[in-house]
Amino acid sequence: MAPSPYSLEGARTILSGPDDKWARSLSTLLGIGVIAAGPIGLATGSGVVLAAWGWVDQKNEVVSLLGRLVTAGLDRLGVRRLPERASVLAATHTALVYGAFFAAIRETLGPVYDQIGLTDEDKERLADRATAALAQRQLTHAFAVTQVPLPWAGCGFRVNRDTFITSLYQEIASLCIKFFQTFVVWDRAEVVSPAVPLIETMVERAVRRYDSEYKLLAADVREFEIWAMLGEHDATQAAVGDAAESLVRLEHLLVSLAGAAQHQAHEVRRVSADFNRAVLDEPLVTAGISDELPALKVPAVGDGYLSPSFRWMVMSNDARPADESWWTRTTPEQSNLDGFLAAYFSSPQSHERPLVVLGHPGSGKSMFTKVCAARLSSSNAFSAARIPLRQVPDPNAPIYQQVTAVLSKATNGRVSWPELSDASVDATRVLFIDGLDEFMQASGTSESNYLQNVVEFQRIEAVTSHPVAVIVTSRTLVADLARIPDGCLVIKLENFRPEQVTAWLNIWDCANPHLRHSELAGIPPAGSVLSYGDIARQPLLLLLLVLYGVPNGLPSMEKGSTPAQIYGGILQRFIRRELSKPTDADPVGSEEAQIHAELWRLGIAAFGMFNRGKHYIEEQILLEDLHTLDPTPRHRQITRRGAALSAARRVLGKFFFIYTSEADEGLEGRSYEFLHATFSEYLIAYFTMTELAELWNSRDRPSSQNWDDDRLYALLSHQALNSGGSAILSFIEQLHSDPENATLAGQILRILLSEAGDRWGSGRYGAYSPSSGTYMERYATYTANLMLLLLHVQSNPVRLTTLLPRSVQNNDWWARLVRVWQGYMSSEVLSAMSAEAEPDWAITRGGSNEQPVVHTEWLALSRIDAVIFNAGHGVIGNSYSIGSPDREIHALGQAARAYVDPAAFWQGRQAVGELIHAGETGGPQNYSLSLLAAHVAYSPELFSPEDAAALAPLALQEDFLSRQSWPLSLVIAQYPELAGRSDVVARIDQIPVARPEFAALLAGALIWGDDWPAAARVIARATDGLRGAAMALRPWIDGMSGLVDERRQVLVVAGHLVMKQGLLLEEEGDQIEA
C-alpha cells in the first residue's frame, strides 16, 4: 500500500525513500517505529522508553531532520515535473507543519525544554507509571497516523491554517504537555505556567512559524503560492478586473507551473493538445448564422468567452445543490474562477473525487469545459481531454470505455485514453465529462451512481500510477438525483453580472464595426439588453437577444416578459423571415397558419428527440414521425438548385438553431439536433399547451362525439416531463401565466385524469411509438405527466377531491393510481408530486400570538380523513391550531389536543359537549364516537350525567363491540344514571366476561355498589378469579373514598382489573395446555 503523504511517516518515506538512514532515524526518535511494530512493541514497554529517550535527549535533532525533509521536498519539486509530484507536494507540507510545531515547543518552554532528559528516575517513571506510558503512547500514535490536510481549492491556505492546522497543533500540544509533566525536571522547575495558557502560547507560536515558513515555501513552489492566493482580498479584487477574459489568467497560472507547452515528444499528446486549443479560434456560435445574418461576424471563443462568476461548496449531508435558494443563502458569489480552478487542478485532492460543475440551461457549461481544456493544453503540466456524454455510444459501458470511444471518434482514431494517459507520465491528466443531465435522459435512468463510478475510476487510475482529475458538468436541477459523493468540490456557474453583459456586448460591437454603416440595426445597446433583467444575464438568452436585435433593433422588454416569450418570439421571427423568402409554390393559408405549421413540425422533432431520450433525431425517423402525427401536412413546396428537399430537411435544415451532421452514432444519413436543449424543451411545452387548448375548445363542438386525447396521449406517454432536469415544466408555468388560460388548462387536465382509466388502447396515433414501453408503463407515464402539468399550470396546490371521477366516492381511485406510479415511475417524478408537509394554501396564519389554522378538510378526500387528520394535528402538539368551521372536525382536534396539553381540557370539553348535544343534523358520525367517548371517560370531572346521556344513544346505534365499546363501557360504568336504561342494559349483558370492557363494568360495580342497578348482575357474571381480584382492591378503594372523584376511581380501578384479567386468562391458557 502506498504511503500517505499526509502522515509524518508517509511524508518521511516519500521524501527520503525507505533506505535513507538519516530519515529513518526520525521515525526512531519519535517512536513511530513502535507503532509500526504493532501491539507487541507497545506491550513490552521497551519501545516507549526508547521513544522517550530518543526524543527528549535529541530534541534538536528532530527539528533538524524535519528541516531536511522539507529541503528534500523542495529539491525534488524544483527539478522537472515528476509523476509523483502531487505526493511530494503533500509530503513537503506535512514535514513543514511538524517542523514548525517542534520549533515552537523549544521557543515556548525555553530552559525547561533543554533540561528535560531521561534520568534514571525518569526511566523508572516511564516503566512503572501507567499515566506516563499512556501519555507517550498517545503522542507517538498522533505522530504516526494523524493526517495533515493540504490547502486546496475547497479549503484555501488561510482557512486550512485557522481551522485544521490550528486544531492539530492544539491536540498534539496538549499531548506534549501531558507527557512532559511525567518528567522529574517538570516537577522541579521553579516557574512553570499553568497547562492551558502554556498550550495556547505553544499553538500560537507554532501557527505563526508555520505561516511564515509556508510563505517562504510559496516563493519557491508555485502550487503553494496559488493555494495561498485563495481567499486573499487583493487577489480577489485583482481577478475582478480580469473577469472579461476567457480564462486567460487560468492559462497564465498553469503555464507558470511547468512552462508553456512545447513540441510534444509524444504524438498523441500533441494531437490532443492541438485539438483542444483549436476551440479558441472557432466562432462562439456557428449554426446557421452565416446564412441568416451574413454580415454579422461572430467573435472567436478565445476573444468572446467570458469567465463567469460562480459559487462553490464541498459536498456534505447538509448541502442542497439542486436548490437555488440554498446556494444564495449559504455561499457567496465570487469572481476569481481562474485562480480557483488553478488551485484545484494543482492539488492532489483533484485526483480523488470529481469536481462537479452545475449550471442552468444555457449558462455555458459546455463552453466552459471547452475553454478549460484549451487553456490547460497550453501548459506542459497538464494533459486534458473532453468527453461530451451525448456522444457516448454505450451508456452502460465502464467510464474508461466511454472516454476511449468518444476520444477516438473526435480525433479520427488518433487518440485513445490509454495512449494519452501513458503519454502523460509527467503531467496531470484531466478529463472534462460534459452533460451528465443529457446522459441521464438518454439512458432513461436517474444515473444516481454515475459520480460514484467516477470516484472508482479515479481510484483505479491512481492505484495504477495514472492519477486523473475529473470535471463533470450537469444542470443544477438534477444535482440531487445524481448523488454527489461527500467531499466533492461543487461549483455553480452564475449568470453574467451587468458589467459582464456590457463587456460581452462591447466584444461583439468591436468585432462588427461595419454594422454601424449598414442597413442592419447592429449590436443592441446595453441599456436595451439589460432591460430584460435576468433573461439578459443568461449567456444563451443574451446571444438570442443580440441575434434577435441585430436586423431591426431590440426594443426594451415589456414588463413581465418571460424566457418563454423570448424563445417564442425568436422562433416566430426566424420562421416569418423564412416564409418571406420567394418560392416556386404559392403559400397555403395565412401567415399565422403557416408559422403554426412550421412550429408544429419543429415540435414533432423536439418530441421525437425527447421521447427517445436522445439529443438528436435521424432524418428518416423524423420523416416517419411527421407522417404519423401530421398525416395531412400542408407542405410548402420549395424547390432550390433544381432539387426538392425532403420534408425533414425543409423543417429543420433552414433555421440557425439546428445542428445537422451527415452521420451520427454510426447511422446513415443526416441527423439533427437543436443548438441547445432549451429550444426543444420550449417547443414541447408550447405544443403541449396548444394541444390542451385545442382539446378544451373542441370538447363542446357539435362533432365532440369524436373527441379524444389520442394525440396528447401519443406525445406524453413515453417520458416524464421532468426527467433529466428538463425545463419543460418551467416553460409550462410561464406559458400559463394568464389566470384564464391556467384555469381552462386545469379543467381539461382534470377531465383527462379522471377519464384516463377508461383508455383501452393507443388510439388513432398508435403507429407513433418512439419507446418500447408497455401499456401500463405508458399509462403510468401519461397520467403522471397530466398530474405534473396540473401542478404547474395551477398556482395553488391541487386538492385531491377535484380529481376524483364522478363515479368514485372514496380513496381507492387515488390509491390505485399512486401504486401504478410507484411501480413504473422513477423517484424524481414521485417526489415532484408528493404532498406538501405544511401546505400554505391549506393554512390560515394569524398574528404573532396566534397559531396557524390547518384546514384539514381541504386536504382530505373525505370527511373521515379530515377528522383523522385533525385529530392527528391535535395530538402532535401546539404547532397548529386545530380549529375548523366543521363542528365534528373541530371537536375531534380539540379532544385529541387535550391528551397532550392540560390547558386544552376546557376547550376540549366545550367542543365535545357542543357536538354531543348538536342533535341529529349536526351531531357526530359513528367514526368519531370512540374518541368522543374516550375524552368523556378520561376527563370525567369535566362532563355531567346529561353529557353522558346524550352520548350513549349515539354510540349505541352501531355495532357496539366492534367499534367504541371500551371507552363507552367506561362511560356507562362512570355514570350509574345510564344503567337503568333498557338499551344500556342490553349492551351490558352482551359484553363477554373475557373482554376488557367487562373489567370496566366490574370497576363500576365496585365503586358504586348498590347505587348502580347493574352491579349485582355484573359481579355475579364475573369468574371466581376476577371476582377475587376485584374484592382484593376493596381496601385500596376505601382509601380513595372522599379524596378522588368516584368516576375517576372507576377509571383507575378499571385499569388494574384489565391487567389482572389478562394475567388470569394467560394462567387459564397454560392450564389448558398442561
PAVOVO-224975 format. One record per residue (C-alpha): residue in three letters; x, y, z. Coordinates in steps of 0.001 Angstrom, whole numbers, plus 500000, padded with zeros to 6 digits. Each point is the difference from the previous one (the first is absolute). Layout:
ALAXYZ;...
END
This chain:
MET500000500000500000;ALA501400503403499027;PRO501013502219502931;SER497713502916500781;PRO501688503375499416;TYR497692501516502628;SER501543498061502940;LEU503457500647501396;GLU501210496449499373;GLY498606500044496458;ALA501617503371499322;ARG503354498654501236;THR499781496992497686;ILE499011502073496955;LEU502577502750500468;SER503001497858500957;GLY499312496488498850;PRO499895496889502173;ASP503803499559500062;ASP501029503477501116;LYS501542499509503462;TRP499771503627501112;ALA496290500116499280;ARG499323496606501577;SER501573501284503177;LEU497188502574500155;SER497471497194500380;THR502157498435502691;LEU500358503241501942;LEU496249500642499979;GLY499113496390500838;ILE498081499487496767;GLY501778496690499553;VAL498335498801503171;ILE496588500590498455;ALA501123498147496885;ALA501082497050502184;GLY496391499556501074;PRO498628498868503383;ILE503131498019500932;GLY502254503032499969;LEU497551501971502098;ALA499353497212502456;THR503659499531500956;GLY500429503584501059;SER503562500055498677;GLY498885501776496878;VAL498456502801502037;VAL503206500549501940;LEU502055499963496814;ALA497704502532498347;ALA500105502259503014;TRP503784499796500187;GLY500377500837496301;TRP497750502987500075;VAL500842501656503292;ASP503756499479499765;GLN500327500925496313;LYS497440502779499737;ASN502028502179497673;GLU500600497050497684;VAL496235499602499443;VAL499637503601498807;SER503065499623497794;LEU498739496808498388;LEU496586501526499297;GLY501750502943498365;ARG501962497579497819;LEU496756498388498915;VAL498618503370498869;THR503245500715498145;ALA499831496596498331;GLY496474500807498853;LEU501099503376498606;ASP502837498371498083;ARG497672497504498366;LEU497366502637499188;GLY502619502261498441;VAL501037497592497262;ARG497936498949496998;ARG496466498865500683;LEU499891496517501456;PRO497120497516499900;GLU499853500022503803;ARG499933503805500291;ALA496599500038501709;SER501236497692502774;VAL503208502006500428;LEU497979503216500374;ALA497858498526502766;ALA502960498312501740;THR502038503226500008;HIS497109501855501559;THR499616497304502689;ALA503695500247500939;LEU499716503797500141;VAL496993499806502348;TYR501801497761502476;GLY503284501907499715;ALA498248503243500962;PHE498414498302502992;PHE503186498484501438;ALA501799503313499599;ALA497123501691501862;ILE500353497543502918;ARG503562501137500663;GLU499069503641499554;THR497132499693502478;LEU501587497909502786;GLY503446501563499866;PRO502507498673502597;VAL497576497428501357;TYR499924498301496612;ASP503810499873499876;GLN500125498419503457;ILE497553497203499207;GLY501992496750499828;LEU499602496355500719;THR501523499583503463;ASP499911496742501908;GLU497019501315501937;ASP498247500897496743;LYS500632496510498631;GLU498432498549503110;ARG496995502308499600;LEU499540499034496389;ALA500240496322500806;ASP497775500000503078;ARG497475502783499494;ALA497085499112497798;THR499254503692499484;ALA503489500662498669;ALA499868497066497601;LEU496506500969498857;ALA501041503607499388;GLN502982498942497905;ARG497933497419498108;GLN497301502548499130;LEU502596502483498790;THR501861497438497911;HIS496727498807498479;ALA499121503580499060;PHE503351500417498214;ALA499531496714498161;VAL496432500131498695;THR498665503575500130;GLN499204501288496503;VAL501178503540499290;PRO497613501692497528;LEU501489501809497031;PRO498543503308498772;TRP497994499711496789;ALA497143501663498146;GLY497462498666502497;CYS501971501340502961;GLY502505502760499306;PHE503154500676501984;ARG498479502361502547;VAL496956497854500737;ASN502129496862500175;ARG502445501703502378;ASP497375501515502280;THR497900496856500299;PHE501729496705499269;ILE503643500874500668;THR499171501937503166;SER497823497134501213;LEU502820497532499339;TYR502439502174501952;GLN497576500233502905;GLU499700496227500155;ILE503698499146499913;ALA500940502958502236;SER497641498678502647;LEU501508496520499677;CYS503537501412500190;ILE499329501936503210;LYS498318496932501477;PHE503097497947499161;PHE502474502601501286;GLN498207500089503315;THR501170496414500627;PHE503679501096500124;VAL501863500860503204;VAL501296503316498669;TRP496424501182499459;ASP499224499474503663;ARG503196501753501093;ALA499707503020497729;GLU499518503168502073;VAL497857501875497464;VAL497605498055497827;SER496825501561498582;PRO496640498241500407;ALA499388497416497291;VAL497187501747498115;PRO501758503355499399;LEU503176498122499190;ILE498226497961497320;GLU498407503137498545;THR503364501710499781;MET501596496958498386;VAL497228499775497387;GLU500142503720499258;ARG503755499883499382;ALA499741496816497929;VAL497334501562497780;ARG502058503171499589;ARG503101498017499065;TYR498008497790497613;ASP498578503114498327;SER503394501548499373;GLU501653496772498854;TYR497091499203497677;LYS500363503392498311;LEU503716499376499537;LEU499109496679498423;ALA497421501722497752;ALA502736502242498615;ASP501734496925498562;VAL497080497681499203;ARG497242501438497808;GLU497266497657501250;PHE500411501210503569;GLU499742503579498758;ILE496799499272498084;TRP498395498371503049;ALA501037502972502155;MET498261502402497608;LEU496576498465500656;GLY497981502251502260;GLU502511502837499856;HIS498188503329499595;ASP502507501503497630;ALA500053496922497769;THR496233499993499755;GLN499886503655499121;ALA502674499540497372;ALA498004497182498476;VAL496907502187499639;GLY501788502097497447;ASP500829496911497963;ALA496487498593500103;ALA499410500830496356;GLU502908497856498833;SER499236496497498815;LEU501853498176502777;VAL503258501545498748;ARG501235500452503554;LEU499427496281500611;GLU502322499281497097;HIS502666502366501367;LEU499838498401503437;LEU500262496484498614;VAL502818500868497601;SER501917501324503020;LEU499930496510501509;ALA502071498362497274;GLY500408502408497125;ALA498118500303496723;ALA499339496891497971;GLN502790499433497511;HIS500282497364497302;GLN498727496826501584;ALA502184496925499873;HIS496841497901499918;GLU497925500383496851;VAL496784499117501822;ARG500445502874502486;ARG500713502432497179;VAL496858498951498135;SER497902500296503122;ALA501417503424500906;ASP499567501343496447;PHE496438498680499928;ASN499173501775503266;ARG501756503260499112;ALA498205500232496639;VAL496792500886501873;LEU501360503455500869;ASP500087500985496322;GLU496511498774499227;PRO497011502402500034;LEU497902500055503161;VAL497005498713498037;THR499876498681496462;ALA496674498341499330;GLY498288501791497130;ILE501016503550500907;SER501958500524496797;ASP496858499173498033;GLU497573502064502030;LEU502288502951500819;PRO502860499881497482;ALA501248503456500993;LEU500383499062503680;LYS503497498958501073;VAL500011497706502997;PRO502943500487502404;ALA502349497082500501;VAL499731497995503202;GLY503387501246501173;ASP498795503603499696;GLY496325499757500818;TYR499704497514502874;LEU499626501608503428;SER501042498316503230;PRO496751499768501975;SER499458500771503638;PHE499480496955502159;ARG499137498585503392;TRP501585496929501515;MET499748497569502882;VAL501335496619501107;MET497224497404499900;SER498608498866503352;ASN496757498604501411;ASP498724503519500668;ALA500566501253496458;ARG497067500566497629;PRO501700500422496610;ALA496758499870497993;ASP498419502793502054;GLU500668503455498561;SER498992501757503227;TRP502394497818502003;TRP502920501141497875;THR498999503637500430;ARG499612499686503777;THR503150498033500783;THR502680500819497418;PRO501379503366498840;GLU500314500844496322;GLN503647500175498903;SER501875501221496937;ASN503427498372500133;LEU499103496858498065;ASP503452499873498383;GLY501830499915503325;PHE497507497586501499;LEU500396497531497143;ALA503786500320500078;ALA499925499127503714;TYR497847496988499263;PHE501942498630497041;SER503311500335501847;SER498834498157503129;PRO500299496245500715;GLN496365500022501186;SER498900500426496378;HIS501089496398499390;GLU497646498610502656;ARG496540501343499136;PRO498472501800497032;LEU499359503715499843;VAL496291500391499230;VAL499072503098497989;LEU496323500944500145;GLY498092502574498025;HIS496586500766498570;PRO499167499318496337;GLY501924502395497828;SER502420501033502756;GLY503010498948497927;LYS501030496713501646;SER501079498348496759;MET501936503032498810;PHE501616500163503440;THR501392496482499548;LYS501247500826496495;VAL501826503133501107;CYS501438498326503106;ALA501329497106497939;ALA501542502477497565;ARG501662502044502743;LEU501381496927501768;SER501435498766496707;SER502241503081499910;SER502090498661502893;ASN502372497041500135;ALA498612499315503472;PHE496636498739498735;SER498582497580497495;ALA496288500618499421;ALA497211498209498180;ARG496350500955499635;ILE497237497384499914;PRO496485501188499001;LEU497774497308501493;ARG497474500555497235;GLN502508498303497672;VAL500435496892502138;PRO498774497060497869;ASP499367497651502939;PRO498719501641503213;ASN500461496729501888;ALA503681499634499157;PRO502673500612502666;ILE501260503553500142;TYR503395499229498483;GLN498272498463496972;GLN497695503006499675;VAL503021502302500047;THR501935497938497467;ALA497056499758497593;VAL499322503756499958;LEU503685500993499772;SER500655497633497154;LYS497002501240498020;ALA500734503701500610;THR503608499684498785;ASN499373497612497102;GLY501543497126501936;ARG503242501838500821;VAL499498500162503795;SER498812497399502490;TRP499867500364503755;PRO502591497311500842;GLU502454501514497515;LEU499452503559501231;SER500263498921503626;ASP503241498067499444;ALA501466502920498058;SER499244502403502874;VAL502290498492502607;ASP501465503416500912;ALA496702501915499825;THR496730500209501901;ARG497301498193498053;VAL496675501867499860;LEU496696498697498654;PHE497070502314499280;ILE496791497945499964;ASP497263502231498647;GLY496221499601500255;LEU499102497553502764;ASP496387501207499806;GLU499766499134496296;PHE501625496655500701;MET497390499286502671;GLN497219500788497549;ALA501545497876497259;SER500477496998502281;GLY496461500260501361;THR501127499750503621;SER500929502451502733;GLU503647498797499766;SER500287500600503710;ASN503277498041500182;TYR501804501609497094;LEU502093502361502118;GLN500852497189502379;ASN501173498057496960;VAL502218502953499145;VAL501537499830503491;GLU500729496298499482;PHE501477500767496573;GLN502319502576501601;ARG500980497558502745;ILE501026497314497534;GLU501911502500497866;ALA501871501250503083;VAL500831496475501194;THR501498499245496586;SER502125503202500163;HIS497794501880497537;PRO498265502584502232;VAL497319502028498238;ALA497884503021500893;VAL496409499820498775;ILE497542502856499449;VAL496325499079499439;THR497372502515498871;SER496266499760500548;ARG496913502103500272;THR499378501300503492;LEU496526498487500112;VAL501275496413499890;ALA502715500469502613;ASP497907498295502650;LEU499362497019497704;ALA503627499360499127;ARG501016499229503612;ILE503127502131500246;PRO502488498210502304;ASP500919501743503233;GLY503244501936499749;CYS499548500906496338;LEU500667503595499084;VAL496899501476498337;ILE499964503186497917;LYS496825501733498871;LEU500401502348497051;GLU498131503269500451;ASN498372502264497463;PHE501965502943498646;ARG500224503104502142;PRO498789503225498305;GLU503575501125499373;GLN500720496666498335;VAL496978500416497729;THR501350503408498995;ALA503475498547499407;TRP498519497166497910;LEU498079502453497828;ASN503128502113499549;ILE501884496938498729;TRP497321499359497381;ASP499826503670499095;CYS503773500187499503;ALA499833496940497761;ASN497291501638497873;PRO500853503689499452;HIS498684499741496434;LEU496445499457501275;ARG499831503660501036;HIS499988500959496315;SER497700497246498740;GLU496259499575499682;LEU499998497828503114;ALA499326501471503407;GLY503266498554501332;ILE500903498686503450;PRO497286501151502435;PRO501051502560502611;ALA500586498817503559;GLY497035501970501328;SER497504498183497799;VAL501526496619500725;LEU500198500510503769;SER496328501003500070;TYR499309496288499604;GLY501301499402503524;ASP501059496461500861;ILE499240498861496457;ALA502832502149498672;ARG502426498604502575;GLN499683496413498751;PRO502669499428497335;LEU497824498110497521;LEU497043502374500297;LEU502380502954499748;LEU501222498588496689;LEU496423499565498790;LEU499128503568500958;VAL502916501306497969;LEU499108497851496976;TYR496403501112500402;GLY501011503666500109;VAL502721500198497334;PRO497658500238496954;ASN497390502484501246;GLY500999501004503509;LEU499071498698503434;PRO497107501744501722;SER500100500304503755;MET498349497096501734;GLU496383500305500878;LYS499275499703503675;GLY499445496401501024;SER501645498373496970;THR501248496473500567;PRO502614497732498373;ALA497138498113498360;GLN498897503189498253;ILE503567500676498859;TYR500394496499498564;GLY496587500189498348;GLY500684503415498515;ILE503375498978498599;LEU498679496785498470;GLN497072501761498364;ARG502219502823498760;PHE502348497642498163;ILE497157497907498627;ARG498267503146498743;ARG503250501080498312;GLU500291496569498347;LEU496409500163498785;SER500635503407498445;LYS502615498584497640;PRO498823499418496400;THR499015496452499084;ASP498732498169496926;ALA496724499095501707;ASP497185502136501278;PRO499706500068503787;VAL497089498098501505;GLY497951501759502659;SER500630503197501914;GLU503405500991501261;GLU499022499093503563;ALA498787496576498864;GLN503272499430498170;ILE502008501038503059;HIS497981497634502158;ALA500548497164497514;GLU503758500538499977;LEU500094500201503792;TRP497969496827500244;ARG502493498112497850;LEU502851501302502097;GLY497986498833502991;ILE499744496506498512;ALA503793499995499722;ALA500282501120503621;PHE497596497306501214;GLY501817497439497870;MET503309500739501723;PHE498507500243503481;ASN497862496874499819;ARG502946497956498750;GLY502283501355502706;LYS502420501428497430;HIS501417503414499197;TYR499608499448496262;ILE497595498421497523;GLU500803498226496741;GLU498502501375496809;GLN498127496828499068;ILE498502499637503491;LEU498927503633499998;LEU498318499502496639;GLU498086497034501423;ASP498948502038503044;LEU498801502829497766;HIS497912497596497996;THR498599498220503076;LEU499084503007502098;ASP499070502376497185;PRO498531497708497345;THR498797502820497710;PRO502780502613500238;ARG499703503116497884;HIS503576500021498806;ARG501487503083498431;GLN501361498790496683;ILE503483501473499896;THR502235499253497073;ARG503587501235500180;ARG502938499243497771;GLY497840497663497996;ALA499281497533502820;ALA497035499713502289;LEU501008499719503619;SER498413497356502153;ALA497432500998502589;ALA502477499420502795;ARG502641502201498410;ARG497488502738499308;VAL498942499912503626;LEU503399499994501646;GLY502687500883497535;LYS499219503682499644;PHE500096501370503531;PHE503103501116501878;PHE498984498168503167;ILE500455496555498460;TYR503254498077499658;THR500215497470497165;SER502523497258499449;GLU500294497572497121;ALA500525497008502286;ASP499478499592503705;GLU500471497038502302;GLY500783497780497018;LEU496645500664498287;GLU499702500749496323;GLY498645503329498784;ARG499480503288501740;SER499097500507503603;TYR498868503176501693;GLU500323501557503405;PHE499116503379501490;LEU502639502590500767;HIS499021499532503632;ALA497607497648501749;THR497887502927501204;PHE498671500556496456;SER498659496469499993;GLU498587500410503491;TYR498242503238499102;LEU498417498412496931;ILE498770497029502031;ALA498460502348502562;TYR498478502211497302;PHE498328497168498148;THR498834498318503152;MET498268503264500827;THR498457500286496527;GLU498775496395500141;LEU498302500677503335;ALA498390503145498620;GLU498803498140496881;LEU498534497213502140;TRP498091502530502096;ASN498727501961497016;SER498884496873498129;ARG498262498281502915;ASP496723501903499587;ARG499935500113496198;PRO497209498150498155;SER502535497374498914;SER501153499417503539;GLN498715496431499948;ASN503318499218498322;TRP501899501935502639;ASP503080498235501277;ASP503459500673501381;ASP501737497453497769;ARG502692502342498705;LEU500776501407503450;TYR500227496434501285;ALA502351499085497158;LEU502306502901500851;LEU499952499849503803;SER500064496279500767;HIS503711499281499478;GLN502098502284502203;ALA499245501870503221;LEU500024503733499316;ASN502381500652502898;SER502520497305499070;GLY503648501002499857;GLY499404503413501527;SER498014501121496989;ALA498771503614499881;ILE496721498970498332;LEU497886500500503107;SER501573503389500641;PHE498964501049496497;ILE496525498557500657;GLU499626502306502999;GLN501092503036497997;LEU497687499183497099;HIS497060499740502418;SER500716503172501920;ASP496619501369498886;PRO497452498924502663;GLU497277499265497440;ASN502260497732497933;ALA501184498263503153;THR496430499383501133;LEU498947498511496655;ALA503103497831499852;GLY499368498839503565;GLN496431499032499172;ILE500900497950496931;LEU502843498305501859;ARG497607498976502770;ILE497672498527497403;LEU502841498114498335;LEU501224498633503318;SER496585498838501105;GLU499357498284496652;ALA503489498548499441;GLY498998496687501569;ASP497433499438497241;ARG502665499917497279;TRP500467496543498478;GLY502512500630497239;SER502362502422498301;GLY497285501586497874;ARG500310501552496576;TYR503725500632500343;GLY501011496503501049;ALA502617499896497230;TYR501985502652501885;SER502110497889502345;PRO503351501626500819;SER500439497869503122;SER499588496325500761;GLY497753500646502997;THR497276497542500914;TYR496392501101500306;MET500293500395503791;GLU503282501907499697;ARG498429502399497529;TYR496849500359502113;ALA502143500807503064;THR502105502509498049;TYR496982501694498424;THR498057500406503230;ALA503124501132501844;ASN500616502622497315;LEU496413501187500234;MET500455500423503740;LEU503325501806499549;LEU498368502343497504;LEU497106500684502362;LEU502378500786502844;HIS501800502535497805;VAL497091501728498271;GLN498118500534503249;SER501519502520502358;ASN498395498403503056;PRO500740496390500928;VAL497494497489498712;ARG497254498710502274;LEU499503496292499486;THR496250500322500253;THR500030501886496683;LEU501587497040498211;LEU497638497171500910;PRO497957498511497170;ARG496275500569500472;SER499322496346500755;VAL502643499847502773;GLN499010500830503567;ASN503071498871501966;ASN503764499921500027;ASP500462496812497979;TRP500389501746496629;TRP502840502223501176;ALA501723497201501923;ARG499941497744496934;LEU501402502741497775;VAL502820500728502448;ARG500875496301500150;VAL500230499940496197;TRP502424502931500119;GLN502032498355502730;GLY500279496881497912;TYR501011501637496723;MET501325503523500614;SER503328501226501352;SER500415501581503413;GLU500606503455498474;VAL496522499997498459;LEU498375498852503220;SER501825502616502064;ALA498697502720497686;MET496435498930500830;SER500392499322503726;ALA497618501586502457;GLU501145503158501706;ALA500982499599503643;GLU498772503498500875;PRO497868501126497074;ASP499652503768500227;TRP496791499927497986;ALA498352497881502710;ILE501196502180502874;THR498543503252501276;ARG502720501788501889;GLY499047502418502749;GLY501903502747501813;SER503222499594501953;ASN498224498461502992;GLU497552497844498060;GLN500499496462498833;PRO499522499226496313;VAL496771498180499191;VAL500362496851497878;HIS496924499419497873;THR500193496235500000;GLU496737499671498155;TRP501771501521496994;LEU502689497338500094;ALA497791496925500080;LEU498039497968497518;SER497197499433502525;ARG498747501341503319;ILE501252496959501854;ASP503517500750498768;ALA499578503591501124;VAL498902498868503456;ILE503010497690500279;PHE502393502689498739;ASN498759502579502455;ALA500131497567502914;GLY503576499294499000;HIS500812503715499928;GLY498548500241503459;VAL502189497229501380;ILE503300501164498508;GLY499929503145502060;ASN499632503732499757;SER501577500605496610;TYR496565500545498474;SER496613501088501105;ILE497470497239499525;GLY497071502330499480;SER497645499352497097;PRO496632501332498801;ASP498853496364499962;ARG498750499243503543;GLU501012496333500019;ILE503479500605498563;HIS500515502808502499;ALA498829497928502987;LEU502183497001499192;GLY503066502206499695;GLN499251501641503344;ALA499355496638501674;ALA503304498616498754;ARG501853503171501027;ALA498787499529503562;TYR502118496851500288;VAL503239501897499465;ASP499114503446501390;PRO498307500274503411;ALA499054503591499240;ALA497854498730497143;PHE497670497998502254;TRP497359502717500230;GLN500075500726496263;GLY499659496276499373;ARG497123499691502446;GLN498158502887498376;ALA500498498746496428;VAL499080496404500843;GLY496963501085502016;GLU498682502165497172;LEU500435497143497559;ILE498278497442502244;HIS496984502261500510;ALA499820501149496366;GLY497209497597499095;GLU499584497795496982;THR500787502607497323;GLY503239501362501444;GLY501035497155502281;PRO502982497676499708;GLN500329497187497501;ASN500709496471501178;TYR503697500167499154;SER500592502757502554;LEU497997498608502918;SER502830497899501383;LEU502263503013500530;LEU497132502036501405;ALA499147497245502516;ALA503683499683500931;HIS500226503731500610;VAL496945499878502280;ALA501280496922501844;TYR503540501288500558;SER498848503461501078;PRO497024499060502222;GLU500163503137502128;LEU499240502123496933;PHE496800498267498947;SER496533499590501542;PRO497535497101499977;GLU498047501952497384;ASP503061499922497708;ALA500365496255500474;ALA496291499470499405;ALA500245501950496707;LEU503028497994498883;ALA498710496501500823;PRO497152499704497486;LEU502247501287497198;ALA502665497401500701;LEU497559497150500562;GLN498524500384496531;GLU502877498041498401;ASP501754496697500628;PHE500927500628503589;LEU502669497351500472;SER501868500621496742;ARG500372503763500240;GLN500044502093503182;SER499128497438502675;TRP502951500671502331;PRO499600503763500454;LEU496181499729500068;SER500205497194502596;LEU502018502373502155;VAL497360502701499568;ILE497199497559500926;ALA501942498899503089;GLN500743503600501003;TYR496424501231499735;PRO497572497719501919;GLU497143502112498653;LEU500429498182496662;ALA499730496459501388;GLY496224500108500374;ARG499384500595496295;SER498829496953498067;ASP502359500546497060;VAL502978500327502369;VAL498974496889501962;ALA499817498034496776;ARG503514501104499033;ILE501375499144503467;ASP498646496464499761;GLN501626499559496552;ILE503560500588501232;PRO501893496687500504;VAL501762499539503347;ALA503368499552498258;ARG499846503403498270;PRO501787503039501502;GLU496667501845499886;PHE498707497643502732;ALA502845501099502281;ALA498733503576499598;LEU496502498943501025;LEU501362498056502988;ALA501853503127501110;GLY496705501901499917;ALA498363497315502110;LEU502768500268502620;ILE499900503799500195;TRP496250500610499927;GLY498733496819501728;ASP496254499956500412;ASP499718503510498490;TRP500667498408496618;PRO497051497864498851;ALA502171497634497985;ALA502565499372502777;ALA498564496730501275;ARG499651498478496508;VAL503533500961499029;ILE501596498597503167;ALA498019496787499658;ARG501251499508496419;ALA503665500467500940;THR502267496965500217;ASP501193498948503437;GLY503523501175499290;LEU498942503415498680;ARG497445500428502822;GLY502696499197502550;ALA502392502481498439;ALA497295502645500084;MET499193499424503662;ALA503703500187500863;LEU499949503611498815;ARG497355500974502549;PRO502451501420502631;TRP501674502084497308;ILE496628501263498758;ASP498985500917503559;GLY503197502018500296;MET499048502091496948;SER496521500691501344;GLY499443503702500601;LEU503300500888498327;VAL499470498997496385;ASP496868500539497898;GLU498075496736499638;ARG500091500156496214;ARG503761500427500115;GLN500116496995502360;VAL498160497920497403;LEU502661500955497420;VAL502892499044502310;VAL498502496718501244;ALA499036498986496459;GLY503628500296498967;HIS501135497668502807;LEU497275497456499265;VAL500854499902496295;MET503598499095500866;LYS498861497329502505;GLN497508498678497471;GLY502787499502497479;LEU502140498094502508;LEU497102497739500953;LEU499290499190496359;GLU503667499087499458;GLU499929497677503040;GLU496860498315498737;GLY501618499492496605;ASP503081498425501596;GLN497818497629502031;ILE498116498919496891;GLU503262499297498157;ALA501314498031503034;
END
